[in-house]
């Protein structure tokens, strides 16, 4: 399933949040993916229920996400927005190995760790100003492809924020951004 952010970044989504059931397109992985209640529990704030399920499936999730992304996609970089939850960072590390690309995630931190992109009243500019990048992004070249990975997407602001900051700091042109996330709210 594809979600598109306000500026047109395609985000490939493994699962849409459903209260009662989920009907996957690929029935071969239906039973395993349906057990990913942990992601919905993360999104719902029930972390104690989520951790055990997440640990059972965390090695499979990056492969499932890669199946959702077109085979023609070959990112040079992968990055996850900074988060208190380890899920997006785990995904970025795993996908960087799968794609053989550079993971930039550790280079980004929040000034205010409590500021969340999912809050409706927070502007994109506020989110961008809240991020600090410790890396020199000069190695990002014109036309590079960058995969932005998150665990849950609701508004698309986290992905938009990372796109905006990377574009500003890299000074590269015609960058190709796409996203991947486990759950769409």
N, C-alpha and C positions, 0 to 999 in steps of 0.2 A: 504494500500500500504506500502511496506517496502523499506527503503533506507538502505544501508550498508555503514558504515564509512570505511576509509582505513584500519583500524585494525580489521574490522569485527564486529563492534557493530551494531546489528540490531536496526533500528530506525523506529518506527511505525508512519506513516504520515496520517493525516486526509485529506489533500487536496493538489493537485499539482497545482502550479500556471499555469493558462491558461489565455490568453488574451481574448478569446471570450466566452468559455463555459467550463463547468466541468461536466463530466458524472460519478456520483457516482455508486459504486457497490450496495449500499443499497438505493433503490429508496424511501423507507419510510421516510428517513430524507433528501431527495434531496432538497426540497424547502427551508428548514431551513438552511442547510449547504451552499446552493448556495447564501444565503444572507450574507455569511461571506466575502463579498467584503472588509470588514474592515481589514482582515488579509493581503490581497493583497495590500490594501492601506498603511498599516504599512510598508510592504516590499518595496513599491514604494516611501515611504517618505511623503505620503499625510495624515498626522496625524489628521488634522482637520476633514476629512471625516471619518476617522476610529473610532474615540473615541465613537461617538454616536452608531454606529453599534456594536462595541465591547461591550459596556455596555448592549445592548439588549440581547446579546447571551452568555456573559461570564459564566453564571451559567450552560449552557448546554454543552459547549465545553469539559470540563473534562470527562463527561459521554460519549460523542462521541468518545473521544480519548481512553477511557477504552474499548469501543467496538472493537477498532482496535487491541488492545493488546490481545494475547492469554489468556484464562481463567486460564491457568496453572501458569501464572506469578503472583508472590506475593512478591513484593519488601519489603525489610526491611527498606530501605532508599529511599528518593526522593530528588533531588537537581536540581536547575536551575542555569545556568551560570549567573553571575552578568550582568545586562543590564540597560540602561537608560529607556527602556520600561518596563512597569509593567506586561506585558502579561505572560511571562515565570514564573515569581514569583507567580502570581495569579494561574496559572495552577499547579505549584508545591504544593502550599498550598492546593488547592482543591483535587488534587490526593493523597496527604498524608492523607487526611480525608477519601477519598473513600477506599484506601488500608489499612488504619489503621497503617501507618508507620511514621517514623521520617523524617521531612523536614529539610535538612541541608543548605538550600539556604541562609539564613541570615548570615551564617558563612563565606561566600566568598565575597570579594570585589576586585575591580581592583585597582592597583596602578595608572595606567594611564587609566581613564575612556573613553578616546577617541580611544584607541587601539581596533580594531574590528577584530574578527575572520574571517569575510567575505572578508577581504582584501587579495587578492591572494599572495601578497609578504610577509606576516607575517608567520614566522615559528611557528610550534607547541611549540618549546622550549621557544620562546619569549612570547607566550601566557601563558604558564605555569608560567614563571617567573613573569608575570604581575599580577598574582593572589596572594592574601593573604587569608589564612584560619585562622580564630580566634578560631576555635573549636579544641578540642582534638579528633581526629578521631580513638582513640584507642578502642572505642566501636564497631567499624566495625570488624567483625570476619571473619575468613576464610570461603569462600563459600557464603558470603552474596550476596544478589541481590540488585542492586542499579539502580534506574530509573532516567535517566537524561532527564529533560524536557526543551524544548526550544520552541519559537514561530515559528521561521523560520529556515530552514536548507538549506544551499547551498553547502558548502564544507564538512561539518561534523566536522570542526576544533573545534567548541565550545564544542561539546560532547567529542571529543578526548582529549581536554585540561582538562576537568573536570575529565575524566577517569584517565588520567595520574597523575594529582595532588592527587586525592583520593588514588590511588594505592601507590604512594610514601609516603604519610602522614599516611596512615592507617597501613602499614606494614602487611596487611592481604594478604593471598594467595587465588588463585582461585576465585576471585570476579567475579560475573556475572553482566555485565553491559548491559543495553538496554536503548534505547531512545524513546521519544515520542515528536512529534512536530505537529503543526497545518498545516504548509505550507511548501512544498518543492519547491524551486526555480529551 
